[in-house]
């Protein structure tokens, strides 16, 4: 995205929301916070997810050794200040002046020296670097050019509606920023706690029966159907994906099965167990729902992982239960936090590779669907569309935080600091990606 510079030229500026319509709608609600229960539950079901921000290069200038200024790196050129050298340390006054010029060009206001100092104390900016001037000549301190890029990122996040220091700090860290982990751990704990409390307040869970293995009460069923599993909620979920007509039709056919009495019972039971420990009504409701599903799906449900399993009680209120999410955030090692972040960053490519592999498998062997093999091509089209959407929708802030919370809450993943899980994701992505050009290796 190019914008007008102060001298009439254009400059490439960071734009983390302009992914093109209709996908940009997935980013438009970043300022709303993690309070949408439907999206958060779908994120937790996915298990691991990715970026709030795309990795875009923020421009900066250089000057040659002779002092001749070079224009900003980018497809179009303009000048907004210069850097004497990548090794030069900037004073806080120089940083504030240059950042203010860049910010005013976009109508974002002034950046003052006290503001930079406040951001430094909050961990948004690194501390100054001390540089020796040589023996007997003392030392000097300042910030490298990378700090200027960090300032521009903070300004862009504030322009997107992230006003709280905690939210900006989490966004910077999830995008690979070097933030002290004790601050990140406290921010994650508070963000997760507030998100869980908001969801419970919206669903009025104080009227639910959340005893272990208890089925959903009438009030719980009504609240879940109204917010997540009812016709309006499913319609909004499908419409929000903006799929191609064929893929949209196939997904609507699949979702329609959830509107039957058996489907609603199973969907409500699954969502309910995110808020209560134990299996609840999930086994019985899924057994009653299986006769409406294709035989391959029934076989997967019988032979696949047992649900709810580790998801049971994941969103249980921390005032009444030992929250797995909060326990995971507090007990995870620093290495686990970093590996979880890497897994969240890897998730869009991982899900894209999974959907593409499913599409190729259904295209090459539709008979795997048994009597439903005529649905192979349209379901493959649906998988292709979802693969294209993965890199956009899994960067949503709610999806990223939901995925991070989900990973940290699984105690088996914490045993090796998340290294095995991250290695598995990267190996799967690499294998599926390299196999794209060797279709003979696929079924």
PALO-781045 format. One line per field, with one value per residue (C-alpha): residue number from 1; residue in three letters; x, y, z. Coordinates in nm, 2 decimals, padded with zeros to 4 digits. Example, Ala and Ser with C-alpha at 12.3 -4.5 7.8 and 13.67 -1.06 7.14 Angstrom:
// PALO-781045
nuza	[1, 2]
torfi	[ALA, SER]
px	[01.23, 01.37]
py	[-00.45, -00.11]
pz	[00.78, 00.71]
// end
This chain:
// PALO-781045
nuza	[1, 2, 3, 4, 5, 6, 7, 8, 9, 10, 11, 12, 13, 14, 15, 16, 17, 18, 19, 20, 21, 22, 23, 24, 25, 26, 27, 28, 29, 30, 31, 32, 33, 34, 35, 36, 37, 38, 39, 40, 41, 42, 43, 44, 45, 46, 47, 48, 49, 50, 51, 52, 53, 54, 55, 56, 57, 58, 59, 60, 61, 62, 63, 64, 65, 66, 67, 68, 69, 70, 71, 72, 73, 74, 75, 76, 77, 78, 79, 80, 81, 82, 83, 84, 85, 86, 87, 88, 89, 90, 91, 92, 93, 94, 95, 96, 97, 98, 99, 100, 101, 102, 103, 104, 105, 106, 107, 108, 109, 110, 111, 112, 113, 114, 115, 116, 117, 118, 119, 120, 121, 122, 123, 124, 125, 126, 127, 128, 129, 130, 131, 132, 133, 134, 135, 136, 137, 138, 139, 140, 141, 142, 143, 144, 145, 146, 147, 148, 149, 150, 151, 152, 153, 154, 155, 156, 157, 158, 159, 160, 161, 162, 163, 164, 165, 166, 167, 168, 169, 170, 171, 172, 173, 174, 175, 176, 177, 178, 179, 180, 181, 182, 183, 184, 185, 186, 187, 188, 189, 190, 191, 192, 193, 194, 195, 196, 197, 198, 199, 200, 201, 202, 203, 204, 205, 206, 207, 208, 209, 210, 211, 212, 213, 214, 215, 216, 217, 218, 219, 220, 221, 222, 223, 224, 225, 226, 227, 228, 229, 230, 231, 232, 233, 234, 235, 236, 237, 238, 239, 240, 241, 242, 243, 244, 245, 246, 247, 248, 249, 250, 251, 252, 253, 254, 255, 256, 257, 258, 259, 260, 261, 262, 263, 264, 265, 266, 267, 268, 269, 270, 271, 272, 273, 274, 275, 276, 277, 278, 279, 280, 281, 282, 283, 284, 285, 286, 287, 288, 289, 290, 291, 292, 293, 294, 295, 296, 297, 298, 299, 300, 301, 302, 303, 304, 305, 306, 307, 308, 309, 310, 311, 312, 313, 314, 315, 316, 317, 318, 319, 320, 321, 322, 323, 324, 325, 326, 327, 328, 329, 330, 331, 332, 333, 334, 335, 336, 337, 338, 339, 340, 341, 342, 343, 344, 345, 346, 347, 348, 349, 350, 351, 352, 353, 354, 355, 356, 357, 358, 359, 360, 361, 362, 363, 364, 365, 366, 367, 368, 369, 370, 371, 372, 373, 374, 375, 376, 377, 378, 379, 380, 381, 382, 383, 384, 385, 386, 387, 388, 389, 390, 391, 392, 393, 394, 395, 396, 397, 398, 399, 400, 401, 402, 403, 404, 405, 406, 407, 408, 409, 410, 411, 412, 413, 414, 415, 416, 417, 418, 419, 420, 421, 422, 423, 424, 425, 426, 427, 428, 429, 430, 431, 432, 433, 434, 435, 436, 437, 438, 439, 440, 441, 442, 443]
torfi	[UNK, UNK, UNK, UNK, UNK, UNK, UNK, UNK, UNK, UNK, UNK, UNK, UNK, UNK, UNK, UNK, UNK, UNK, UNK, UNK, UNK, UNK, UNK, UNK, UNK, UNK, UNK, UNK, UNK, UNK, UNK, UNK, UNK, UNK, UNK, UNK, UNK, UNK, UNK, UNK, UNK, UNK, UNK, UNK, UNK, UNK, UNK, UNK, UNK, UNK, UNK, UNK, UNK, UNK, UNK, UNK, UNK, UNK, UNK, UNK, UNK, UNK, UNK, UNK, UNK, UNK, UNK, UNK, UNK, UNK, UNK, UNK, UNK, UNK, UNK, UNK, UNK, UNK, UNK, UNK, UNK, UNK, UNK, UNK, UNK, UNK, UNK, UNK, UNK, UNK, UNK, UNK, UNK, UNK, UNK, UNK, UNK, UNK, UNK, UNK, UNK, UNK, UNK, UNK, UNK, UNK, UNK, UNK, UNK, UNK, UNK, UNK, UNK, UNK, UNK, UNK, UNK, UNK, UNK, UNK, UNK, UNK, UNK, UNK, UNK, UNK, UNK, UNK, UNK, UNK, UNK, UNK, UNK, UNK, UNK, UNK, UNK, UNK, UNK, UNK, UNK, UNK, UNK, UNK, UNK, UNK, UNK, UNK, UNK, UNK, UNK, UNK, UNK, UNK, UNK, UNK, UNK, UNK, UNK, UNK, UNK, UNK, UNK, UNK, UNK, UNK, UNK, UNK, UNK, UNK, UNK, UNK, UNK, UNK, UNK, UNK, UNK, UNK, UNK, UNK, UNK, UNK, UNK, UNK, UNK, UNK, UNK, UNK, UNK, UNK, UNK, UNK, UNK, UNK, UNK, UNK, UNK, UNK, UNK, UNK, UNK, UNK, UNK, UNK, UNK, UNK, UNK, UNK, UNK, UNK, UNK, UNK, UNK, UNK, UNK, UNK, UNK, UNK, UNK, UNK, UNK, UNK, UNK, UNK, UNK, UNK, UNK, UNK, UNK, UNK, UNK, UNK, UNK, UNK, UNK, UNK, UNK, UNK, UNK, UNK, UNK, UNK, UNK, UNK, UNK, UNK, UNK, UNK, UNK, UNK, UNK, UNK, UNK, UNK, UNK, UNK, UNK, UNK, UNK, UNK, UNK, UNK, UNK, UNK, UNK, UNK, UNK, UNK, UNK, UNK, UNK, UNK, UNK, UNK, UNK, UNK, UNK, UNK, UNK, UNK, UNK, UNK, UNK, UNK, UNK, UNK, UNK, UNK, UNK, UNK, UNK, UNK, UNK, UNK, UNK, UNK, UNK, UNK, UNK, UNK, UNK, UNK, UNK, UNK, UNK, UNK, UNK, UNK, UNK, UNK, UNK, UNK, UNK, UNK, UNK, UNK, UNK, UNK, UNK, UNK, UNK, UNK, UNK, UNK, UNK, UNK, UNK, UNK, UNK, UNK, UNK, UNK, UNK, UNK, UNK, UNK, UNK, UNK, UNK, UNK, UNK, UNK, UNK, UNK, UNK, UNK, UNK, UNK, UNK, UNK, UNK, UNK, UNK, UNK, UNK, UNK, UNK, UNK, UNK, UNK, UNK, UNK, UNK, UNK, UNK, UNK, UNK, UNK, UNK, UNK, UNK, UNK, UNK, UNK, UNK, UNK, UNK, UNK, UNK, UNK, UNK, UNK, UNK, UNK, UNK, UNK, UNK, UNK, UNK, UNK, UNK, UNK, UNK, UNK, UNK, UNK, UNK, UNK, UNK, UNK, UNK, UNK, UNK, UNK, UNK, UNK, UNK, UNK, UNK, UNK, UNK, UNK, UNK, UNK, UNK, UNK, UNK, UNK, UNK, UNK, UNK, UNK, UNK, UNK, UNK, UNK, UNK, UNK, UNK, UNK, UNK, UNK, UNK, UNK, UNK, UNK, UNK, UNK, UNK, UNK, UNK, UNK, UNK]
px	[00.00, 00.14, 00.06, 00.13, 00.46, 00.52, 00.69, 00.42, 00.58, 00.46, 00.60, 00.53, 00.38, 00.27, -00.09, -00.19, -00.56, -00.55, -00.56, -00.83, -01.21, -01.37, -01.09, -01.02, -01.34, -01.16, -00.93, -01.19, -01.29, -00.94, -01.03, -01.32, -01.11, -01.15, -01.51, -01.68, -01.76, -01.83, -01.50, -01.30, -01.46, -01.39, -01.03, -00.99, -01.13, -00.87, -00.61, -00.34, -00.35, -00.15, -00.06, -00.24, 00.01, 00.15, 00.53, 00.56, 00.88, 00.87, 01.07, 01.38, 01.65, 02.03, 02.29, 02.62, 02.96, 02.99, 02.68, 02.46, 02.11, 01.94, 01.57, 01.35, 01.37, 01.05, 00.88, 00.83, 01.05, 01.03, 01.24, 01.13, 01.46, 01.78, 01.99, 02.36, 02.44, 02.28, 02.53, 02.44, 02.27, 01.98, 01.89, 01.53, 01.48, 01.59, 01.36, 01.06, 01.12, 01.14, 00.85, 00.64, 00.70, 00.61, 00.30, 00.18, 00.20, -00.08, -00.28, -00.19, -00.06, 00.26, 00.51, 00.68, 00.99, 00.78, 00.57, 00.88, 01.01, 00.67, 00.67, 01.02, 00.92, 00.62, 00.84, 00.72, 01.06, 01.41, 01.64, 01.91, 02.23, 02.55, 02.85, 03.21, 03.38, 03.72, 03.98, 03.97, 03.69, 03.40, 03.08, 02.75, 02.40, 02.10, 01.87, 01.96, 01.75, 01.55, 01.39, 01.25, 01.08, 00.94, 00.80, 00.63, 00.47, 00.34, 00.19, 00.02, -00.12, -00.26, -00.42, -00.59, -00.76, -00.52, -00.50, -00.40, -00.04, -00.11, -00.27, 00.01, 00.27, 00.10, 00.07, 00.44, 00.54, 00.31, 00.47, 00.81, 00.91, 01.16, 00.95, 01.04, 00.85, 00.75, 00.54, 00.40, 00.30, 00.11, -00.05, -00.16, -00.30, -00.51, -00.63, -00.74, -00.91, -01.10, -01.20, -01.33, -01.53, -01.68, -01.80, -01.95, -02.12, -02.26, -02.39, -02.51, -02.34, -02.43, -02.77, -02.60, -02.55, -02.18, -02.13, -01.89, -02.06, -02.39, -02.58, -02.66, -02.95, -03.24, -03.10, -02.76, -02.90, -03.09, -02.79, -02.56, -02.81, -02.87, -02.50, -02.32, -02.51, -02.85, -02.95, -02.85, -02.51, -02.43, -02.55, -02.33, -02.03, -02.07, -02.14, -01.84, -01.60, -01.70, -01.64, -01.69, -02.05, -01.97, -01.77, -02.03, -02.31, -02.12, -02.05, -02.41, -02.51, -02.27, -02.39, -02.75, -02.70, -02.64, -02.99, -03.16, -03.27, -02.98, -02.74, -02.84, -02.81, -02.46, -02.35, -02.48, -02.33, -01.98, -01.99, -02.12, -01.82, -01.59, -01.74, -01.78, -01.55, -01.61, -01.78, -02.13, -02.38, -02.12, -02.08, -02.46, -02.54, -02.27, -02.39, -02.74, -02.61, -02.39, -02.67, -02.69, -02.32, -02.14, -01.98, -01.62, -01.70, -01.86, -01.55, -01.33, -01.54, -01.51, -01.14, -01.03, -00.96, -01.21, -01.40, -01.41, -01.09, -00.85, -01.11, -01.33, -01.35, -01.12, -01.34, -01.46, -01.49, -01.17, -01.37, -01.53, -01.28, -00.91, -00.88, -00.65, -00.57, -00.46, -00.28, -00.09, 00.00, 00.14, 00.32, 00.46, 00.83, 00.98, 01.08, 00.72, 00.59, 00.83, 00.76, 00.38, 00.43, 00.62, 00.35, 00.08, 00.30, 00.32, -00.05, -00.17, 00.07, 00.00, -00.38, -00.33, -00.12, -00.38, -00.67, -00.47, -00.38, -00.74, -00.85, -00.60, -00.69, -01.06, -00.99, -00.78, -00.98, -01.34, -01.44, -01.30, -01.64, -01.82, -02.18, -02.11, -01.83, -02.02, -01.96, -01.58, -01.52, -01.74, -01.59, -01.24, -01.34, -01.44, -01.11, -00.93, -01.13, -01.05, -00.69, -00.69, -00.86, -00.63, -00.35, -00.60, -00.85, -00.59, -00.42, -00.72, -00.63, -00.90, -00.78, -00.42, -00.49, -00.73, -00.48, -00.20, -00.43, -00.53, -00.17, -00.06, -00.36, -00.26, -00.04, 00.12, 00.25, 00.42, 00.63, 00.90, 00.84, 00.63, 00.93, 00.78, 00.45, 00.63, 00.86, 00.55, 00.38, 00.69, 00.76, 00.40, 00.39, 00.72, 00.62, 00.28, 00.42, 00.70, 00.45, 00.25, 00.47, 00.47, 00.11, 00.21, 00.32, -00.03, -00.33]
py	[00.00, 00.34, 00.67, 01.03, 01.16, 01.51, 01.62, 01.48, 01.15, 00.82, 00.58, 00.22, 00.21, -00.08, -00.20, -00.51, -00.49, -00.44, -00.80, -00.72, -00.76, -00.97, -01.12, -00.78, -00.83, -01.09, -00.81, -00.53, -00.63, -00.63, -00.35, -00.55, -00.78, -01.15, -01.15, -01.32, -01.67, -01.83, -01.73, -01.81, -02.16, -02.23, -02.11, -02.35, -02.63, -02.56, -02.60, -02.37, -02.05, -01.75, -01.38, -01.06, -00.88, -00.97, -00.93, -00.61, -00.42, -00.07, 00.18, 00.35, 00.56, 00.54, 00.79, 00.70, 00.75, 01.07, 01.21, 01.19, 01.09, 00.78, 00.76, 00.52, 00.16, 00.07, 00.06, 00.44, 00.69, 00.99, 01.12, 01.15, 01.21, 01.01, 00.77, 00.84, 00.47, 00.14, 00.16, 00.51, 00.55, 00.79, 01.02, 01.02, 01.37, 01.26, 00.95, 01.16, 01.42, 01.16, 00.95, 01.26, 01.35, 01.00, 01.00, 01.35, 01.25, 00.99, 01.22, 01.03, 01.32, 01.41, 01.17, 01.34, 01.25, 01.17, 00.93, 00.74, 00.72, 00.59, 00.32, 00.23, 00.18, -00.03, -00.26, -00.15, -00.01, -00.15, 00.02, 00.25, 00.09, 00.21, 00.24, 00.30, 00.59, 00.44, 00.44, 00.75, 00.90, 00.79, 00.64, 00.74, 00.59, 00.59, 00.37, 00.18, 00.21, -00.10, 00.10, 00.35, 00.06, -00.05, 00.30, 00.29, -00.05, 00.08, 00.39, 00.16, -00.06, 00.24, 00.36, 00.03, 00.08, -00.10, 00.16, -00.05, -00.11, -00.47, -00.53, -00.36, -00.55, -00.88, -00.79, -00.70, -01.02, -01.24, -01.08, -01.19, -00.89, -00.92, -00.84, -00.95, -01.28, -01.19, -00.91, -01.13, -01.40, -01.14, -00.99, -01.34, -01.43, -01.11, -01.13, -01.49, -01.42, -01.12, -01.31, -01.61, -01.37, -01.19, -01.51, -01.63, -01.30, -01.31, -01.67, -01.62, -01.94, -01.86, -02.04, -02.35, -02.68, -02.73, -03.03, -03.29, -03.50, -03.31, -03.27, -02.91, -02.76, -02.59, -02.24, -02.36, -02.51, -02.20, -01.97, -02.19, -02.23, -01.85, -01.75, -02.04, -02.34, -02.19, -02.11, -01.75, -01.82, -02.08, -01.86, -01.58, -01.81, -01.95, -01.61, -01.45, -01.69, -01.54, -01.87, -01.93, -02.04, -02.41, -02.42, -02.21, -02.45, -02.76, -02.60, -02.50, -02.86, -02.99, -02.73, -02.81, -03.15, -02.96, -02.81, -03.14, -03.22, -03.48, -03.23, -02.95, -03.18, -03.29, -02.93, -02.79, -03.08, -03.03, -02.65, -02.71, -02.92, -02.63, -02.48, -02.79, -03.07, -03.43, -03.58, -03.46, -03.55, -03.56, -03.94, -04.01, -03.71, -03.80, -04.16, -04.05, -03.81, -04.06, -04.21, -03.87, -03.87, -04.03, -04.36, -04.24, -03.96, -04.22, -04.43, -04.14, -04.06, -04.42, -04.46, -04.10, -03.90, -03.90, -03.57, -03.36, -03.50, -03.21, -02.95, -03.04, -02.74, -02.53, -02.22, -02.31, -02.00, -01.95, -01.85, -02.20, -02.43, -02.47, -02.32, -02.52, -02.21, -02.00, -02.29, -02.34, -01.98, -01.96, -02.30, -02.30, -02.25, -01.96, -02.21, -02.33, -01.98, -01.92, -02.25, -02.19, -01.85, -02.02, -02.28, -02.01, -01.84, -02.18, -02.25, -02.07, -02.26, -02.58, -02.56, -02.45, -02.76, -02.99, -02.85, -02.87, -03.23, -03.32, -03.15, -03.35, -03.68, -03.62, -03.53, -03.84, -04.09, -03.97, -04.33, -04.29, -04.12, -04.45, -04.38, -04.01, -04.02, -03.78, -03.52, -03.56, -03.28, -03.02, -03.11, -03.08, -02.73, -02.64, -02.76, -02.55, -02.24, -02.30, -02.34, -02.00, -01.84, -02.00, -01.75, -01.46, -01.58, -01.75, -01.41, -01.27, -01.15, -01.37, -01.67, -01.61, -01.57, -01.86, -02.08, -01.98, -02.04, -02.38, -02.49, -02.37, -02.55, -02.90, -03.05, -03.32, -03.05, -02.88, -03.18, -03.11, -02.74, -02.77, -02.87, -03.20, -03.03, -02.75, -03.00, -03.20, -02.89, -02.78, -03.13, -03.18, -02.84, -02.90, -03.25, -03.15, -02.84, -03.04, -03.31, -03.06, -03.11, -03.49, -03.60, -03.96, -03.98, -03.89, -04.13]
pz	[00.00, -00.10, 00.07, 00.01, 00.15, 00.28, -00.05, -00.27, -00.34, -00.22, 00.03, 00.12, 00.46, 00.67, 00.62, 00.81, 00.71, 00.33, 00.22, -00.03, -00.01, 00.11, 00.32, 00.48, 00.68, 00.89, 01.02, 01.05, 01.40, 01.55, 01.79, 01.93, 02.15, 02.21, 02.31, 02.02, 02.17, 01.83, 01.67, 01.98, 02.01, 01.64, 01.70, 01.99, 01.79, 01.52, 01.79, 01.65, 01.44, 01.32, 01.26, 01.37, 01.15, 00.81, 00.80, 00.60, 00.57, 00.71, 00.51, 00.63, 00.47, 00.44, 00.35, 00.17, 00.33, 00.13, 00.30, -00.01, 00.09, -00.07, -00.10, 00.09, -00.02, -00.21, -00.55, -00.54, -00.38, -00.14, 00.14, 00.50, 00.69, 00.66, 00.86, 00.86, 00.88, 01.00, 01.28, 01.39, 01.72, 01.73, 02.01, 02.14, 02.00, 01.65, 01.67, 01.78, 01.51, 01.23, 01.36, 01.39, 01.03, 00.92, 01.15, 01.04, 00.68, 00.76, 00.98, 01.30, 01.50, 01.68, 01.85, 02.15, 02.35, 02.67, 02.46, 02.35, 02.71, 02.82, 02.55, 02.65, 03.01, 02.90, 02.70, 02.36, 02.27, 02.36, 02.60, 02.45, 02.33, 02.48, 02.24, 02.33, 02.16, 02.21, 02.48, 02.69, 02.48, 02.69, 02.54, 02.38, 02.39, 02.16, 01.96, 01.63, 01.32, 01.42, 01.70, 01.44, 01.26, 01.60, 01.65, 01.31, 01.39, 01.73, 01.55, 01.29, 01.56, 01.75, 01.42, 01.39, 01.73, 01.97, 02.24, 02.54, 02.61, 02.68, 02.34, 02.15, 02.35, 02.26, 01.90, 01.88, 02.05, 01.83, 01.53, 01.65, 01.86, 02.14, 02.45, 02.80, 02.86, 03.21, 03.06, 02.79, 03.05, 03.26, 02.95, 02.83, 03.17, 03.19, 02.83, 02.87, 03.20, 03.05, 02.74, 02.94, 03.17, 02.87, 02.71, 03.03, 03.08, 02.72, 02.76, 03.12, 03.23, 03.59, 03.52, 03.37, 03.54, 03.50, 03.73, 03.58, 03.31, 03.34, 03.01, 02.89, 03.09, 02.90, 02.96, 02.84, 02.52, 02.44, 02.50, 02.29, 02.00, 02.00, 01.99, 01.81, 01.67, 01.56, 01.20, 01.22, 01.37, 01.12, 00.84, 00.96, 00.99, 00.63, 00.48, 00.65, 00.47, 00.13, -00.05, -00.42, -00.51, -00.54, -00.22, -00.04, -00.15, -00.03, 00.31, 00.35, 00.28, 00.55, 00.80, 00.72, 00.89, 01.22, 01.20, 01.25, 01.61, 01.64, 01.49, 01.73, 02.02, 01.92, 01.85, 02.17, 02.37, 02.21, 02.28, 02.63, 02.73, 02.67, 02.98, 03.20, 03.29, 03.18, 02.87, 02.94, 02.67, 02.39, 02.35, 02.35, 02.12, 01.87, 01.86, 01.78, 01.51, 01.33, 01.12, 00.93, 00.85, 00.55, 00.64, 00.61, 00.87, 01.10, 01.07, 01.16, 01.46, 01.58, 01.52, 01.57, 01.88, 02.16, 02.20, 02.41, 02.56, 02.63, 02.53, 02.82, 03.06, 02.85, 02.89, 03.25, 03.47, 03.67, 03.98, 04.00, 03.82, 03.77, 03.42, 03.19, 02.99, 03.29, 03.44, 03.11, 03.08, 03.43, 03.43, 03.08, 03.05, 02.85, 02.58, 02.57, 02.52, 02.23, 02.06, 02.10, 01.93, 01.65, 01.61, 01.59, 01.31, 01.13, 01.15, 00.84, 00.62, 00.80, 00.75, 00.39, 00.33, 00.50, 00.30, -00.03, 00.05, 00.12, -00.21, -00.41, -00.23, -00.30, -00.66, -00.72, -00.52, -00.47, -00.41, -00.06, 00.02, -00.06, -00.18, -00.15, -00.41, -00.65, -00.38, -00.42, -00.67, -00.49, -00.15, -00.31, -00.43, -00.08, 00.06, -00.20, -00.11, 00.26, 00.18, 00.01, 00.31, 00.58, 00.54, 00.59, 00.85, 01.08, 01.12, 01.29, 01.65, 01.81, 01.61, 01.71, 02.07, 02.07, 01.91, 02.15, 02.45, 02.31, 02.27, 02.62, 02.78, 02.66, 02.93, 02.71, 02.48, 02.77, 02.86, 02.60, 02.59, 02.27, 02.06, 01.94, 01.84, 01.65, 01.47, 01.37, 01.22, 01.03, 00.90, 00.79, 00.61, 00.44, 00.32, 00.19, 00.02, -00.16, -00.26, -00.46, -00.76, -00.73, -00.75, -00.82, -00.45, -00.34, -00.33]
// end
